[in-house]
Amino acid sequence: MNQRFVGKSRVIAIANQKGGVGKTTTAVNLAASLATAEHRTLLIDADPQGNSTSGVGIQRETLDLSLYDALLEGRALADTRVAAVHLPLLDVVPATQDLVGAEVELVGRPGREQALRRALQDVRDDYAFVIVDCPPSLGLLTLNVLTAADAVVIPIQCEYYALEGLSQLLNTIKLVQRNFNPSLAIDGVLLTMYDARLNLCKQVAVEAKEYFGPRMFAVTIPRNVRLAEAPSFGKPIILYDVQSVGARSYLAVAQELIRRVERAQELSHPPLPALPPNALSMPEVPA
């Protein structure tokens, strides 16, 4: 690739150590929506499960190189990316089964938490946005992503245990800020799998907005059958069914993120307070 992005690129980690919150769905569809908005975008699959890779239709068994080779084998990240996946401005660095052993192999290496940051140096200026799908854990791979990222987007499922364990992620972000990446910011918190018919979803949304304040995206991602079907066809939702509510929602999230980056990159939000012990504890449902 010989075209360089003119301006400041933004590396965004999609992170939540809780599984099943729509993290990979958000990574894939946010990346595709940004590319559709004519922003050159790189999607990096840093999850050994490789769901972002298969979710955009890349067959892992056919790959010669992946993120593992850039992190541990000294290959240039540019050599591992797959260009123009579905969209002219969307490139993907895939994950394979090899990534499962990456955390163990990184442990004994000097600067182990800096591996992804070093790999990104030669390619990040090719892109307006780099979206990284983190594993559902707070291990060494996630630490690498947070150290390399400019910001984090946190998807939260609208359910009873929505903020269960989220304090651990926020504490990890603070530790990364203190020790490895002082400029790491939170670009937004995104409510996923929202169902306006359920009082529980409404209550989670209200309490999350009270806690996160301006960090909350105005858009929520609804439960949507077409959104759930799209990965099995190896397509982002905007290519599988652009008229669906899921596609419209992620396009709106992308636009909101672009506005935030353009308008408020220099602004700092006040620090988050500690999560209370009973965060999002719900009253008992009457029988």
C-alpha positions in Angstrom: 0.0 0.0 0.0 1.5 3.3 -1.0 -1.2 5.7 0.1 -0.6 7.3 3.5 -3.3 8.7 5.7 -2.9 12.5 6.0 -3.8 13.4 9.6 -3.7 11.7 13.0 -4.7 8.0 12.9 -6.7 6.6 15.8 -6.1 3.1 17.2 -9.2 1.9 19.1 -9.4 -1.2 21.2 -12.8 -2.9 21.5 -12.5 -4.3 25.0 -14.5 -6.0 27.7 -13.3 -9.1 29.5 -16.8 -10.3 29.8 -17.7 -12.6 26.9 -20.9 -12.4 24.8 -21.3 -8.6 25.0 -21.1 -7.9 21.3 -17.4 -7.1 21.2 -16.6 -8.9 18.0 -19.8 -7.8 16.4 -18.9 -4.2 17.3 -15.3 -4.5 16.0 -16.4 -5.9 12.6 -19.3 -3.6 12.0 -17.7 -0.5 13.3 -14.7 -1.1 11.1 -16.9 -1.7 8.1 -19.0 1.3 8.8 -15.9 3.6 9.1 -14.6 2.2 5.8 -18.0 2.9 4.2 -17.8 6.5 5.5 -14.6 6.8 3.3 -12.1 6.4 6.2 -9.3 4.0 5.5 -9.6 1.4 8.2 -7.6 -1.6 9.5 -9.4 -4.3 11.5 -7.0 -6.3 13.7 -8.2 -9.6 15.2 -6.3 -10.0 18.4 -8.7 -12.7 19.8 -7.4 -16.3 19.4 -11.0 -17.4 18.7 -10.7 -15.6 15.4 -14.3 -14.6 15.2 -13.6 -11.2 13.6 -11.5 -13.1 10.9 -14.3 -15.5 10.1 -16.9 -12.7 10.5 -15.6 -10.9 7.4 -15.4 -14.1 5.4 -11.6 -14.9 5.7 -10.9 -18.6 5.8 -8.3 -19.1 8.5 -7.1 -22.4 7.1 -6.0 -20.7 3.9 -3.8 -18.1 5.6 0.0 -18.2 5.4 0.5 -15.3 7.8 -1.5 -13.8 10.7 -1.2 -11.5 13.7 0.9 -14.2 15.5 3.7 -13.8 12.9 3.9 -10.1 13.5 3.9 -10.4 17.3 6.3 -13.4 17.6 8.0 -14.2 14.3 9.3 -10.8 13.4 7.2 -10.4 10.3 6.0 -7.0 9.2 2.4 -6.3 10.1 1.9 -5.1 6.5 2.8 -8.6 5.3 0.0 -10.2 7.4 -2.9 -8.0 6.4 -5.5 -8.9 3.8 -6.3 -5.9 1.6 -9.8 -4.6 0.6 -11.9 -7.1 2.4 -15.4 -6.6 1.0 -14.8 -2.8 0.9 -12.0 -0.9 -0.9 -11.0 0.9 2.3 -11.1 -2.0 4.8 -8.0 -4.1 5.4 -7.8 -7.0 8.0 -5.0 -8.5 10.0 -6.5 -12.0 10.8 -6.0 -14.3 13.7 -5.4 -18.0 13.5 -5.1 -20.8 16.1 -1.4 -20.0 16.5 -2.5 -16.9 18.6 -3.6 -19.3 21.4 0.0 -19.8 22.5 1.0 -16.1 22.0 0.5 -15.1 25.7 2.7 -18.0 26.9 5.4 -17.3 24.3 5.4 -13.5 25.0 5.9 -13.9 28.8 9.7 -14.4 28.6 10.3 -11.7 26.0 11.7 -8.2 26.9 9.1 -5.5 26.4 6.4 -8.1 26.0 3.6 -5.6 26.5 5.0 -3.5 23.6 4.9 -6.1 20.9 1.7 -4.8 19.1 2.8 -1.2 19.5 6.1 -2.0 17.7 4.3 -4.0 15.0 1.9 -1.1 14.3 4.5 1.6 13.9 5.0 1.0 10.2 1.4 0.7 9.2 -0.7 2.9 11.4 -0.2 6.0 9.3 -1.8 4.2 6.4 -5.1 4.4 8.2 -7.5 6.9 9.7 -8.8 4.2 12.1 -7.3 0.9 13.4 -9.9 -1.2 15.2 -8.6 -4.0 17.4 -10.8 -6.8 18.6 -9.5 -7.8 22.1 -9.9 -11.3 23.7 -12.5 -11.7 26.3 -9.9 -11.6 29.1 -7.4 -9.2 30.7 -4.3 -11.2 29.8 -1.1 -10.3 27.9 -2.8 -10.0 24.5 -5.3 -7.5 25.9 -2.5 -5.6 27.7 -0.6 -5.4 24.3 -3.7 -3.9 22.6 -4.3 -1.4 25.4 -0.6 -0.4 25.3 -0.8 0.2 21.6 -4.2 1.9 21.5 -5.1 5.6 21.6 -8.5 4.8 23.1 -10.9 2.1 24.1 -14.5 1.5 23.2 -16.3 -0.7 25.7 -19.4 -2.6 24.6 -21.9 -3.4 27.4 -24.7 -5.9 27.1 -28.0 -4.7 28.5 -28.4 -7.5 31.1 -28.5 -7.9 34.8 -24.7 -8.4 35.2 -23.9 -5.6 32.8 -21.2 -3.9 35.0 -20.2 -7.1 36.8 -16.4 -7.1 36.7 -16.3 -3.9 34.7 -14.3 -2.3 37.5 -11.5 -4.8 36.7 -11.3 -3.6 33.1 -11.4 0.1 34.3 -8.6 -0.7 36.8 -6.6 -2.3 34.1 -7.0 0.8 31.9 -5.7 2.9 34.8 -2.7 0.6 35.3 -1.9 0.8 31.6 -2.2 4.6 31.7 0.1 4.7 34.7 2.8 2.3 33.4 2.7 2.0 29.7 0.3 4.4 27.8 -0.5 7.6 29.7 -2.6 8.9 26.8 -5.0 6.0 26.6 -8.5 7.3 26.6 -12.1 5.9 26.6 -13.7 7.0 23.4 -17.1 5.6 24.3 -19.3 3.0 26.0 -21.8 1.3 23.8 -24.9 -0.5 24.9 -25.6 -3.6 22.9 -28.4 -6.1 22.6 -30.9 -3.5 23.7 -34.6 -4.4 23.8 -36.8 -1.4 24.5 -39.6 -3.7 25.5 -37.8 -4.9 28.6 -37.7 -2.9 31.8 -34.4 -4.5 32.7 -32.7 -3.1 29.6 -34.1 0.4 30.3 -32.9 0.2 33.9 -29.4 -0.9 32.8 -29.3 1.9 30.2 -30.3 4.5 32.8 -27.8 3.4 35.4 -25.0 3.0 32.8 -25.6 6.5 31.5 -25.6 7.9 35.1 -22.2 6.4 35.7 -20.4 6.9 32.4 -22.0 10.3 31.5 -20.7 11.8 28.2 -18.7 8.6 27.4 -22.0 6.8 26.6 -22.8 6.7 22.9 -26.2 8.2 22.2 -26.9 5.3 19.9 -27.7 1.8 21.3 -27.4 -1.5 19.4 -30.7 -3.3 19.4 -31.2 -7.1 19.4 -31.5 -7.9 15.7 -31.9 -11.2 14.0 -30.1 -10.0 10.8 -27.2 -8.7 12.9 -26.9 -12.2 14.4 -27.1 -13.9 11.1 -24.4 -11.8 9.3 -21.3 -13.5 10.7 -22.4 -16.9 9.4 -22.3 -15.4 5.9 -18.9 -13.9 6.5 -20.2 -10.3 6.0 -20.5 -7.1 8.0 -24.2 -6.2 8.5 -24.0 -3.3 6.1 -23.3 -5.8 3.3 -25.6 -8.5 4.5 -28.7 -6.3 5.0 -28.0 -2.5 4.9 -31.7 -1.8 5.5 -31.7 -3.6 8.8 -31.9 -1.8 12.2 -28.6 -3.3 13.1 -26.9 -1.8 10.0 -28.4 1.6 10.6 -27.3 1.5 14.2 -23.7 0.7 13.5 -23.5 3.3 10.8 -24.8 5.8 13.3 -22.3 4.7 15.9 -19.5 5.2 13.3 -20.7 8.7 12.6 -20.9 9.5 16.3 -17.3 8.2 16.8 -16.0 10.2 13.9 -17.6 13.4 15.3 -16.1 12.6 18.7 -12.6 12.1 17.4 -12.8 15.2 15.2 -14.4 17.5 17.8 -13.1 16.3 21.2 -9.8 14.5 20.7 -8.1 17.1 22.9 -10.8 17.3 25.5 -10.5 15.2 28.7 -13.4 13.8 30.6 -13.2 13.8 34.4 -11.9 10.6 35.8 -14.5 7.8 36.4 -15.5 7.3 40.0 -15.0 3.9 41.6 -17.9 1.5 40.8 -20.0 1.0 43.9 -20.2 -2.5 45.3 -23.9 -2.8 44.3 -23.5 -1.3 40.8 -26.5 -2.2 38.7 -28.0 -4.3 41.4 -31.6 -4.8 40.4 -34.7 -5.0 42.6 -36.2 -8.5 42.8 -38.8 -9.1 40.1 -42.2 -9.7 41.6 -43.5 -13.2 41.1 
